[in-house]
Amino acid sequence: MRIALTGSSGKLGSVVARELRAHGHEVIGMDVAGVRGPDFVQVDLTDYGQVVDAFTAVGDRHDGIDAVVHLGAIPAPGIRSDVATFHNNMPATFNVFWAAVRLGIRRVVYASSETVLGLPFDVPPPYVPVDEDYPARPESVYSLVKTLEEQLARELVRWHPDLSITALRFSNVMNPEDYAEFPDFDADALRRKWNLWGYIDARDGAQAVQRALEVAAPGFDNFIIAAADTVMSRPNAELLAEVFPDVPVAREFGPNETLLSIDKARRVLGFDPQHSWRDHA
């Protein structure tokens, strides 16, 4: 496929670009900043005209695309003001989705966020492992935007039944160079409780994007995308007893198994994370 990849210069986007190209796809990177080259176009996603034009054609680089992977955004709460975060992320996603609809692009995969699950869990989760079955619980403006984006996608596929939009609720994205810090997490269970001690290796994040591009059906769906394990060496039972002693346990899980359930992503997308920080310890 010829894929427009927004946010191609970011931590996850750069890995997604590399991995999709390695699997034979043509990737046109799109971002507000990046290295000039034949596979990159500078685009301000908050400008609808630029988005439509970049998706339609860019000189002699391409004459239309088959799918969109939308990762471009202010990537977390607290980086910019709440208003700036909303005014960037919500219009950018609307512009990307709407341009795809108008241009007849019928396959969109985009970055939602684990934050919609209720992070930073100052109010405890309803049960563990958390999954996609309970309603979104946004606790920040960043997360509110992610929740609104998912609702936007639901309505667009209702209007256009042949449209496929897949929301990947990525956990905290990590690269191998980040893993040196992980052994220090064990000293304080509260340090990483904010996302139930979860993470995702960027390479496995790219795998989830690829699987969604290949197998997602028409309509809307969302998936938690996390590593198969936690960031901790300490067992889950000990962590939960200390931090969330009253949270119900929905099913059995392994001592270090992720508490961000990836069961649905495994079952529907064939997602199978291959990378763990433990391999680099």
N, C-alpha and C positions, 0 to 999 in steps of 0.2 A: 504494500500500500504506500501511497504518497501521503505523509502525515504532517500536518501542521502541529508543532509542539510549542505551546506557549510556556514561558518561564524556562526556556532551554538553557539559560545561563546559571540557573540556581543549583543548589546542592543536590536535589533529586533530579531536576531537569537535565543536568549535564550527564548524569549516569543513564537516565532513560534514553537520551539521544544516542549515546554510545551503544547501548544494548539493543535498541531497535534497529540501528544500522547493522549491527553484527548479525542480526537475524534476517537481513535482506530487505528491510523497509527503507524507503527514501524518506528522510526526515528533513523538513524545513524548520529550522529553529526560529522562534520569534520571541523577542524580549525587548525591554527598554534599553538594555545594555548588553554588549557581548562582543566577541571577536569577529571582525569582519571576515566574510568568506562567502563562497558560493552557496552554502547551506544555512545561511543566517540572514534574517531580515529584521531590522530595528523597527519595532511597532509599539505604539502606546495603546494598550488595550482599552483604555478609557475613552478612546476616540473611535466611535463606531465606523466612521469612514475608512480609517486606516485598517481596521480589522477586516472589513469586507474586501477592500482592495488587496490586502495581503493574501487572503484566502482565495481570491479569484485568479490573480496572476501577479508575478513580480518580474518585470522585464522578460528576459528569456530564461529565467531560472525554473519557472514552472507555469503551467497553464490551468491550474485547478488541483484540488486535493481530494482525497478519498475519505479521510478521517481526521478528527481533531483530538489531540491530547492537551488538555487545558490544565497547566500547573502554575500559570503566572498569577502571582498575588503577593501582597504583603504576607509573609508566611507564618506569622504567629502573633498572638496578642502582645502588647507592650512594646512593640518596635516603633510604632508611630502612634499618634493620638487616636482615640477611639473614632472620632469623626473622620480623620484622614483615612483610617483603615476601612471604614464603611464606604466612604466616597471613592476609594480606589477599587476595592475588591468586588463590591456588588455591581457597579456599572461594568467592570471588566468582564465578569462572568455573563451578565446579561448580553453584552455585545457579542461575546464569543458564541453563546448559544443561539442568539437571534441571527447572527450571520450564517451559522451553519444551517439553520432552518431555511432562511431566504435563498441560500445557494444550493439547496438540495443535498447537502452533506448529511448523511443519515447515521453516522457512527461517531459518538462523542464519548470520551473517557476523561474524567476530570478528578482533581484532588479535592475531596471533601476533607474531613478531619476527625480524628479521635475526640476532639474537644466537644463534639455534639453529644457525646455519651455522658457528659456531666463534669468534665474536668474543670477545676483541679480536685474534684471530689471532696470539697469542704462539706458538702452534703453527701453522705456515703452513697455508693451505688445501690440500686435496688437488690442486686444479687451479684454473685461472681460464679464463673467468668461472665463479664458483661458481653452483650451481643447486640444484634440489630433489632431485637424484638420489642424493645420498649421505646416510647416516644423520645425524641431528642430533648436534651436538657441543656440548652446553651447557658453558659455562666459568664460570658464576656461578649463584647461587641463583635470581636473576630468570630467567635463561635455562632453568634446570632446570624451573621452573614452566611456562614456555612449551612446553617439550618434553612435559611431563606433560599439559598441556592438549590438545595435538595427539593424544596417545595416548588420552585420555579421549574425544575426539570420534570417533576411529576405532571405539572400542568401542560408543559410543552409536548410531552409524549402523549398526553390525552388528546390534544389537538391534532397531533400527527402520529398516528398509530404505527407508522413504519420507521419512526425515529427511535434510535437506541441511545440512551444516556446512562452511563455507569458512573456512580459516585464511589470513589475509593477513599475510605476513611483511614488515611495513613496515620500510623503511630509516629513517634518522634524519630525522624530520619537520621541514621548514623552511617558513617563511612568507617573503614577499618582503622584509620588513624585516630578515631574517637574512642576506640575500645580500651586504650591504656588507662583511661579514667575509671572504668567500670568497677574494678576491685575495691575502690574507695567507697562505693555506694553502700557496702554492707555495714559500715559503721553507724549509719543512721537510716532507719527504715522510713522516716518521714521525708528524707531528701528526695526520693523519687516516687512517693505515694501518689503524686498528683496525676499520674496516668497509669496507676496500678503496676508500676515498675516495668512498663512496656517500652518497646522500640521496634524499628524496622531497619534492616540493612538496605541501603539504597539499591543494591543489586537485586534484592528480592522485591523491592518496590517496583523496579522496572519489570520484573517478571509478572507482577500483578497487572501492570498496564498492558503488557503484551497479551496476556491471557484474556483480558477484557476485550481488547481489540479483536481478538480472534473468535471468541465464543459468545459474547454478550448478545442476548436476544433483543428484538425490538421491545421498547418500553423502558421503564426506569427501574434501577435496582441500586442498592448500596451495600457495601462490603467493608468490614473491618480488615485492615491490612497491617499485620504485625508479625514480628519474628515468632518462632515457635516456642521461645523461652523468654524468661524475664531478664532484666539487667542485674539480678541479684544472685549471689551464691547461696544466701540464706533461703531455706525452704518456704514455700507459700504458706504453709500452715502456721509457721512461726510469725511471718509478716502479718498475716491477717489477724492472728490473735492479738498482736501488739497494736495494730493500727485500725482495723475494722472488725472488732470482735463480735459485733451484733449483725453483721451482714450475712444474709442467708447464702448457703452454698447450693448452686443449682444442679451441679453434677460433680462427679469425681474428677480430679485433675492431678497431674504429676507434680513432684516436688518443686520443679522449676518451670513448669509449663506456663505459657502465657495466660494471663487472666483477662486478656483482650481476645475474646473467642474468634478464631479464624476458621471455625467449622464450616460456616456458610461459604466462605471464599474457597475453601478446599473442595466442597461438594459441588458448587455451581460453576466456578471458574477453573477448577483444577489447579488452584494456587498451591504451591508446595515450597515453602521457604527453605533455602539451602544453606544460609549463612548464619553463624552465631558468633557472638563476641568471645565465647569460650574457646573457639578455634584459634583465637589470637592471644589468649591469656598466657 
